Amino acid sequence: MQYGRPIRHLWELADDATFLNHGSFGACPKEVLAEQDRIRRRMESAPDAFFRNDVMPREGATALRSAASAIAAFVNAQGRQLAFVENATLGVQAVLRSIPLAAGDQVLITDHTYNAVRLMVDARCAETGASPLVARIGIPESDGEIVERVLGAVTPSTRVAILDHITSPTALVFPLERILPELRTRGVRVIVDGAHAIGQIPLDLDTLRPDWYVSNLHKWLFAPKGTAFLYVADEVAPMTRPNVVSHYIDRGFPDAFDYTGTRDASGWLAAPAALRFFERVVSEEARTYQKSLLALATERLDPVARPIAPMALAGTMRSFHLQQSRAATGDDAVELMRIFWERDRIQVHASAFDGRLLTRISAQIYVDGNDLDRYREGLDRHGWPGR
């Protein structure tokens, strides 16, 4: 199979633009959108039958439960352990609100935690008297440093840890297979924010054994927007409740999550179509192409932008440091993204992390070397680095 520009026709992506930021909002293939449209037409042709038979919990498998079971099988979990949610942030919030916390308890996060999750932890701690505890990871040189800094921050008061599987601004893959067993021995519950994980890296939840795991299907698995899953281990399922209390709350997880009011379930029901597309196009050959694309990005962007960490810590995204004459702010990142879209029709991710201006490249299979060249030329033209 050919990758890059020759495969772009499978998506609705604009012909005159370059897309290096698949990691933020994804891009849904045409055939998956067509399946979602088919489901929506069925929903609108008989709304009452659709919601009562396909979505609302009942005896026997619903279409929603069947779709959840398909995703569960892909991540080596059981269908009863997985429910659909609109996005990873919403899933984390439902879990965090389900965990009993009190004064003196600590919620462990890291300095790479997604901002919305950090704000959520602050709010939950303010409600309960618990305290946020931040593990300072910085920019590590190895996965061993990540393990050491996370575990070194744990105290006897740490009740729950929220850990990224792949960090958002820095695109680092955390070695959870080494961290989670240690946290279990210390009695710390773990919520994994895997927003970027499914479809980007292999995911085996039965082996990883988190207490809770959330991931967005609309990113690297190519599902429609507003499509994510929440995995809940059997042991903590009885305590886990949705953000909205509705008719099926007494049935527990996952039924309590399946119907919390009239929501458009077409994205969730189209998730198996996204999975079929993914399994057809993302082969080992595609994985090799994505890794080679990241290596090419490292070569093409040097010395204007340098990778922040070794390739071993990257999945199919990599973050690069753009030198500035002063410490970077969030406004600098917003300005970079604005300039490149408005002037060059290039979508790229930028963020400020610890005073550094970072740019993140998503090596999706519709990207090629010409896209990277356009971005490098734009960096030179617009005055980065040293701006």
C-alpha positions in Angstrom: 0.0 0.0 0.0 1.2 3.5 -0.8 1.1 6.1 2.1 1.2 9.8 2.2 -0.6 11.9 -0.4 -1.7 8.8 -2.5 -3.9 7.6 0.5 -5.3 11.0 1.4 -8.5 10.3 -0.7 -9.7 8.0 2.0 -10.4 11.0 4.2 -12.2 14.3 3.7 -9.0 16.2 4.3 -8.7 19.4 2.2 -6.4 19.0 -0.8 -4.7 22.4 -0.4 -3.7 21.8 3.3 -1.1 19.9 5.3 -2.1 18.0 8.4 0.6 17.3 11.0 -1.7 17.3 14.0 -3.8 14.1 13.8 -3.2 13.7 17.5 -5.5 16.5 18.7 -8.8 15.8 16.9 -8.1 12.9 14.5 -9.6 12.6 11.1 -12.4 10.2 10.3 -12.3 8.2 7.0 -15.0 8.6 4.5 -16.3 5.0 4.8 -16.6 5.4 8.6 -18.5 8.6 8.2 -20.8 6.8 5.7 -21.5 4.1 8.3 -22.3 6.8 10.9 -24.7 8.5 8.4 -26.4 5.1 7.8 -26.9 4.7 11.6 -28.2 8.2 12.0 -30.7 7.7 9.2 -31.9 4.5 10.9 -32.1 6.4 14.2 -34.2 9.1 12.7 -36.5 6.7 10.7 -37.7 5.1 14.0 -36.3 7.0 17.0 -38.3 5.1 19.6 -37.3 1.7 18.4 -33.7 2.8 17.9 -33.2 4.0 21.5 -35.2 1.3 23.2 -33.7 -1.6 21.3 -30.2 -0.5 20.3 -29.1 1.8 23.2 -31.1 1.4 26.4 -30.0 -1.5 28.6 -32.3 -4.5 28.4 -32.2 -8.3 28.5 -30.0 -9.6 25.7 -27.3 -7.8 23.8 -28.0 -4.3 22.4 -26.2 -2.9 19.4 -24.4 -0.6 21.8 -23.1 -3.5 23.9 -22.1 -5.4 20.8 -20.1 -2.4 19.6 -18.5 -2.1 23.1 -17.6 -5.8 23.0 -15.8 -5.3 19.7 -13.6 -2.6 21.1 -13.1 -4.5 24.3 -11.8 -7.5 22.3 -9.3 -5.3 20.5 -7.8 -4.1 23.8 -8.0 -7.6 25.4 -10.7 -6.8 27.8 -14.2 -8.2 28.5 -17.3 -6.4 27.1 -18.7 -6.0 30.6 -15.6 -4.0 31.5 -16.0 -1.3 28.9 -18.5 1.5 28.3 -18.6 4.3 25.8 -18.2 7.9 26.8 -17.9 11.1 24.7 -14.2 11.7 25.4 -11.4 10.7 27.7 -11.7 13.9 29.8 -15.3 13.1 30.6 -14.3 9.5 31.5 -11.6 10.6 33.9 -14.0 13.0 35.6 -16.6 10.3 36.1 -14.0 8.1 37.7 -12.5 10.8 39.9 -16.0 11.7 41.2 -16.6 8.1 42.0 -13.6 7.7 44.2 -14.2 8.6 47.9 -11.6 11.1 49.0 -11.1 12.9 52.3 -8.8 15.5 53.9 -5.3 14.2 54.0 -5.6 12.0 50.9 -3.4 12.8 47.9 -4.2 12.5 44.2 -1.0 12.0 42.2 -0.6 13.5 38.8 2.6 14.6 36.9 3.8 17.8 35.3 2.8 16.2 31.9 -0.8 15.8 32.9 -3.4 17.2 30.4 -4.5 20.6 31.6 -8.2 19.7 31.7 -7.4 16.8 33.9 -5.2 18.9 36.2 -8.0 21.4 36.6 -10.4 18.6 37.4 -8.1 17.3 40.1 -7.8 20.7 41.6 -11.6 21.0 41.7 -12.2 17.6 43.2 -9.5 18.2 45.8 -11.2 21.5 46.7 -14.5 19.6 47.2 -13.1 16.8 49.4 -10.2 18.3 51.3 -7.7 16.0 49.4 -4.5 17.5 47.9 -2.9 17.3 44.5 0.5 15.8 44.4 2.6 16.5 41.3 5.4 14.2 40.3 8.0 16.3 38.4 9.1 14.3 35.4 10.6 17.1 33.3 12.2 16.0 30.1 13.5 12.4 30.7 16.3 10.7 28.9 15.0 7.2 29.5 11.9 5.3 30.6 13.8 4.4 33.8 13.8 8.1 34.8 10.0 8.2 34.4 9.5 5.2 36.6 11.9 6.6 39.3 10.2 10.0 39.4 6.7 8.7 39.5 7.3 6.2 42.2 9.6 8.6 44.1 6.6 11.0 44.5 4.3 8.5 46.1 3.6 8.9 49.9 1.6 6.8 52.4 -1.3 9.3 51.8 -1.5 8.7 48.0 -4.9 7.2 47.3 -5.1 7.5 43.5 -2.7 8.3 40.6 -3.8 9.6 37.3 -1.1 8.8 34.7 -0.9 9.4 31.0 -0.1 6.5 28.7 1.1 8.9 26.0 1.5 12.5 27.2 -0.2 15.3 25.2 2.3 18.2 24.9 5.4 16.1 25.0 4.2 12.9 23.2 6.1 10.6 25.6 5.1 7.0 26.1 5.1 6.3 29.8 6.3 2.7 30.8 3.1 1.8 32.6 3.9 -1.9 32.5 6.7 -1.1 35.0 4.9 1.6 37.0 1.4 0.0 37.6 2.6 -3.2 39.4 4.6 -1.0 41.9 1.6 1.2 42.6 -0.6 -1.8 43.2 1.8 -3.0 45.9 1.5 0.4 47.6 -2.3 0.3 47.6 -2.6 3.2 45.1 -5.5 3.0 42.6 -4.7 4.1 39.1 -6.6 6.0 36.4 -4.8 5.8 33.1 -5.5 8.7 30.7 -4.8 6.9 27.4 -6.4 9.6 25.3 -3.8 9.1 22.6 -3.1 5.4 23.0 -5.6 3.2 21.2 -4.5 2.8 17.6 -1.1 4.4 18.2 0.5 1.7 20.4 -0.5 -1.9 21.1 -2.9 -2.0 24.1 -3.5 -5.1 26.3 -5.5 -4.1 29.3 -5.7 -7.7 30.7 -1.9 -7.6 31.0 -1.6 -3.9 32.0 -4.3 -4.3 34.7 -5.2 -0.6 35.4 -8.1 0.1 37.7 -9.6 2.5 35.1 -8.5 3.3 31.6 -9.9 5.9 29.2 -9.0 6.4 25.5 -10.3 8.4 22.6 -11.4 6.4 19.6 -11.6 9.4 17.4 -7.9 10.0 17.3 -5.7 7.0 16.2 -8.5 4.5 15.7 -10.3 6.7 13.1 -13.8 6.8 14.8 -16.1 9.7 14.6 -15.7 12.7 17.0 -17.2 12.3 20.4 -16.3 8.6 20.6 -14.2 7.2 23.5 -14.2 4.3 25.9 -13.9 3.8 29.7 -12.5 0.5 30.9 -13.3 -0.4 34.5 -11.7 -3.4 36.3 -14.2 -5.7 37.9 -13.0 -4.9 41.4 -13.8 -1.2 41.1 -16.9 -1.5 38.9 -19.4 -1.3 41.8 -18.1 2.2 42.9 -17.9 3.6 39.3 -20.8 5.9 38.4 -21.5 8.2 35.4 -21.5 11.9 35.7 -25.2 12.0 35.1 -27.6 10.0 37.4 -30.3 8.6 35.2 -32.8 5.7 34.9 -30.3 2.9 34.9 -28.0 4.1 37.7 -29.0 1.2 39.9 -27.8 -1.4 37.3 -24.2 -0.3 37.8 -21.4 -0.4 35.3 -21.6 -0.5 32.3 -25.4 -0.2 32.0 -25.5 3.0 34.0 -23.2 4.6 31.4 -25.0 3.3 28.3 -28.0 5.5 28.7 -27.9 8.8 30.6 -30.4 10.6 28.4 -30.8 11.2 24.6 -27.4 11.3 23.2 -26.3 10.6 19.6 -24.9 7.1 19.8 -24.1 6.9 16.1 -20.4 7.5 16.7 -20.2 4.7 19.2 -22.2 2.3 17.0 -19.8 3.2 14.1 -16.8 2.3 16.2 -16.6 -1.3 14.8 -16.5 0.2 11.3 -13.6 2.4 12.4 -11.9 -0.7 13.8 -12.3 -2.6 10.6 -10.8 0.3 8.6 -7.9 0.5 11.1 -7.1 -3.2 10.8 -7.2 -3.0 7.1 -4.9 0.0 6.6 -2.6 0.0 9.7 -0.4 -3.0 9.0 3.1 -3.7 10.2 4.2 -2.0 7.0 2.2 1.1 8.0 3.9 1.0 11.4 7.3 0.9 9.8 6.3 3.8 7.6 5.2 5.9 10.6 8.4 5.3 12.5 10.4 6.2 9.4 8.4 9.4 9.0 9.3 10.4 12.6 12.9 9.7 11.8 12.6 11.8 8.7 10.9 14.6 10.7 13.8 14.6 13.1 16.2 14.9 10.1 14.3 17.6 8.2 13.5 19.8 11.2 17.1 19.8 12.5 18.6 22.2 13.7 15.5 24.5 13.7 13.6 22.1 16.0 15.3 19.3 18.0 13.5 16.3 19.6 13.0 16.6 23.3 13.5 12.9 24.1 14.9 9.7 22.6 12.9 8.0 19.9 12.4 5.0 22.2 10.0 7.2 24.2 7.9 8.0 21.1 4.9 6.3 19.6 3.8 7.7 16.3 4.0 11.3 17.6 7.1 13.2 18.5 7.6 16.6 20.1 10.4 19.0 19.2 11.9 22.0 20.9 11.8 25.3 19.1 14.4 27.7 20.5 13.2 31.1 21.6 14.9 34.2 22.9 12.8 34.0 26.1 10.7 31.6 28.0 7.7 30.3 26.0 4.1 30.9 27.0 0.9 29.4 26.0 0.2 32.5 23.8 3.3 31.7 21.8 2.0 28.3 21.0 -1.4 29.6 20.0 0.3 32.2 17.8 2.4 29.6 16.0 -0.6 27.4 15.3 -2.6 30.4 14.0 0.1 31.7 11.7 0.7 28.3 10.1 -2.9 27.7 9.4 -3.9 31.2 8.3 -0.8 31.8 6.2 0.4 28.4 5.1 -2.6 26.1 5.5 -0.6 23.8 7.8 -2.2 22.3 10.9 0.4 21.6 13.5 0.4 21.3 17.3 2.3 23.6 19.5 2.5 24.0 23.3 4.5 25.6 26.0 6.1 23.2 28.5 8.4 24.3 31.3 9.3 27.4 29.4 10.0 25.6 26.2 8.1 26.1 23.0 7.2 22.6 21.7 5.9 21.5 18.3 4.4 18.0 18.0 4.4 16.0 14.8 1.8 13.3 14.2 3.1 10.7 11.8 -0.2 9.5 10.4 -0.2 7.4 7.3 -1.6 10.2 5.1 1.5 12.4 5.9 4.7 12.3 3.8 8.1 14.0 3.4 6.6 16.9 1.3 4.4 17.8 4.3 7.4 17.9 6.5 9.3 20.1 4.0 6.5 22.6 3.9 6.6 22.9 7.7 10.3 23.3 7.8 10.2 26.0 5.1 7.5 27.8 7.0 9.5 27.8 10.2 12.4 29.4 8.3 10.1 31.9 6.7 8.3 32.9 9.9 11.4 33.4 12.0 11.6 30.3 14.2 13.7 29.6 16.2 14.8 32.7 18.0 11.5 34.5 17.6 
